[in-house]
């Protein structure tokens, strides 16, 4: 059960999401009490989930929801089953000595970034509510406590399968596999069909991340959703200046989860899922070849999704030989020229892209070939407009609004959340939010908050 808090106060409530879930709560103290865990809704049956997983490549035999409590499920207005979970609602059997709490910063970051991802069209968990608890949370210092309400298609992870496989609990693994197929991929045939479906969903997801300059930061197998949604927004970040090797996570000291490494890590995670699922065969050797074929198909599948995404960013719908070189040449000169990722791609549509480069000469040469390639396209501007956002949740903005929120001022949080509701629209009222950080504002590292 959630552990009650002293003085819950609602900071944000996602009314459109609540309506889509068929949920109604009257405005008032009860809303804060529900989303802090003080008042468990009728019909809820709270639980914490057990799983294991590879963390930075090292297998941990037991993990689990150390500060997350699943209230239950609802079927939304579209007939889709959704989990509703509290993050930061107190200790569970898997807290491993932790306090089971969250402080305000990571709660606001996840609320903003997950909702921004949804508006960008990227599969993601979503934020239903954020509540302050009126109690301190102790990290390096005392910080205001908070609880996030997260909504997901499910909280099944690669690590959920790994725990039963590692323990040799094959009956439980078989039940879990059947349930995952029924819930997420009803057309999949058996465990290998599930593996193929998850692989394809993850390929689409990671390609989408990269097309917006997003770095997850902690792609452990316990943070890899079977549903193909972005889950567990910890040390995540969107890039400002483009850099293939950019790392933000303070705990990723070797760069395992750097921007450019995300495709290979996604394939590695699928290999771990395959390793778990083949244990369901009467003779695991019977499925090794098929599982290997599925996992080895991941790079090509992901690259195809990646090229489609970046073609759209350049206004290209048709396929031509040389498109891959056109894309990679631009990314190379963006890296060399210290160009802002989001603003450069948007400027291809709006004009002024060369101004993003320290030395525009390289861009000028590239632009000539790109303009020639655009002659084969119809309405490239419309294609680009839906692929290149005006706004992303920039790190320096998030850090600044968290600092204000710690002092009790949520004005900047609500303003940025409102702006990100329409990330592809240029609106004068939010023009200042497009600005990259100054040298003093650059955020070098992001943190999990646990």
Secondary structure, DSSP 8 states (H G I E B T S, - for coil): -----SS-EEEEE-HHHHHHTT----SSHHHHHHHHTSS--TT---B--EEEEEETTEEEEEEE-SSEEEEEEEE-TTS-EEEEEEESB---TT-TT---BEEHHHHHHHHHHHHHHHHHT--B-EEEEEEEEEEEEESSSEEEEEEEEEEES---BHHHHHHHHHTT-HHHHHHHHHHHHHHH-TT--HHHHHHHHHHHHHHHHHHHHHHTTEE-S---GGG-BTT--B---SS-EE-SB--TT---BTT-TT-TT-GGGHHHHHHHHHHHHHHHHGGGSSSTHHHHHHHHHHHHTHHHHHHHHHHHHHHHHTT--S--TTHHHHHHHHHHHHHHTT-BHHHHHHHHHHS-GGGGSSSTHHHHHHHHHHHHHHTT-SSHHHHHHTTS-S----HHHHHHHHHHHHTT--HHHHHHHHHHTTTTS--GGGGGGG----TTT----B----
